[in-house]
C-alpha cells in the first residue's frame, strides 16, 4: 500500500489544540520552521498564529470586537485552584470544574500568564560516549551536503504499534517537576515497516510477526524497486536523474549477508548510518503522526490494523516533503548537542 503524490496540497484548518501548541512552542523560543516541523503545519501559519496571540491575546480566527474578556482576581483564582487540584484535566475540564464562564483561549491565556504550562515528561534515549562521538563525527561530515543530496535519500524504519502513544498531559506550575504516569494494562501490538521519498511517496507494510532478515528481504524484493525504481543506477540513468540512496539502520535484520547481497547485486547505494539516531531519521515524524491518529485501545488485531490504515491517510505528500527541509537543522542540533540526543 502506498500513497502517491496527489499534487498541490489543499489548505487545511488548524485545530485549536494545534494553535495552542504552536503558541506554547513559539513561546519557548523555537522558530516558525521548527514549530512547523513538530506540529505539521507551515512556517508562515505558525508565525501568523503566534503574531495573532501577541497582538490580541487570541488564537481564534473569529472576528472579535477587541481584546478578549479579562478575568477578575476571584475568577482567576478559581481557575488556578481547579488546575492545582487536578493537573491532569484538559483545558475544557478545568474551565468546567472552575465554573467560570470563559472561552478555551481565555482559559489558556489565564494559565500561561500565571506561569502554568501543559507538559509531558521528556523522553531521551541512552547514549554512551562512543555513540555520541560517532553521531557527532557523522553529523559534521554529512552537514556538508546540499539539500538536493538529502532529497535523494529513501528513509526507512520499523515501528511497533499498539495504540495512541500520546502521554498524559499535565497542567503544572513552571517550577513543578513532571510526575510519571503508570499504566497497568497490556495490549496486543503489530510491527510495521515503511519507506518515504522526497516526492511524497509513502509505502507501508504490516508484518504478521516480527522482523528478521528473511522477512526484510521479502519486503525489499516485493516493494522497493517497484515503488522507487531509480534506486537502480540504470533506471536513474534512463530517466536522466541521480540514483536514489537507501537508508536503514544497523539492526541485525538489515545487516544480514543476504540483505547486503540484495543491494550489492543491484548496485543500490546504502547510506552509512550512526547507531541510536532516531532524531535524524525522517520517517520517525511519520510514525509519530500515524500513531497520533490512533485510538487508545483495541479489541482485536484486525481492529488495530484497520485503524492504522485509516490513520495512514493523514500522511500526505506535502507533509513528507516538508520533513526533508529539516535535515540540515537536525544535523546542526546533533553538533550543538556534542553528539547527544536532540529535541527531534
Steps between C-alpha positions, in 0.01 A plus 500: 500500500642838402397860495579667169564870454163661440631838394465828683364462854174661602484745788390329819349656810736511795329368811483705818713233671775544241472880519551490875794265456653735243481792745656287773790385281564846358497642853783258581716668234457260206491644149193479280671236286590288802147523637361417156705180488361394837131578447483428127401848377680764296749743647289798389187360664685446828646850494162650414327324790770610744476858374123497552558377855744784568275759336159418652557217745299252290575216260151487353413615147164644597468877477502648848388845619820550700719318744340195661335527837738534794420306814474669834723388786242262647428331165871463430552336839214256432666389174839460671351302791330257261826457312706434813243250630488299174797577275416205274174660385465640149449872454128445441472300823686767697259768378199283581635410844578863587147607400635815336330602176796542264623374165781247466727774367435717806558200726829425326610864525411507869710194578795611289505846658507334844805289410316173421573293193383165368793257502594138462813328626778523242626169363870462424673189381825386656821586320849406614814690406566280196152559359528872564837516326377305198187716470701820526754393238224383266303825534809714439575304184144486363406862569729590209246351258247717320123474537494326161707216645249433777212514253650187342483296822232236554447487877374173652435344837285263702269590784280314749145629534246413768298819555523878511830564684426857605596544863277642771515880487521679834441865586783594735665811633828569324696415818334158550655176376299273273396183689501163317173341389467124554299275271403151608327371186647291220389510140584300191724670246613471139830581331505717191769592249496805278697713257465861385644698210531873437231505233248405769467126453438293812486120497388305803516129581325337795695193613340179615770439759833660581768620263790272409731498200271269304194718551702812423644355181151396386373858550794642306449261207126563480478871561820699482587537131134487400439818699843665475639377164774763475683341791642286219773696316387380154144618557627831633724549197214424260298777667792743509506530880742410779440160662311502827680390818353251746508556875452248778655457843734229624237255627607138457222437249642779285863393510459131417715371213197422283370855542840648420516280191161634386633855492840405357349301212284796401769767555272681745691746714430466874559799727734441793304563818602568862352276771230634734400790276121513467514880512647518148278237339226695323257210520475537879268805473289292261460231765419767758221648285368154412482400867346831601190415301446162665257402772609433857418128495365220280299182529685308229804503276273550199351814656849637569615439141186663361564806714864515388385504138247770575760713679736453204281743307640781716847448350477735204755561227529860618586386854767258379663759274504752784704262717795504261555873556579427867801277433766772530344623826502146639869458419583838653305404815720190539812712460371753753421214742853360454353177365233471769121463463314791339148640515424309179 
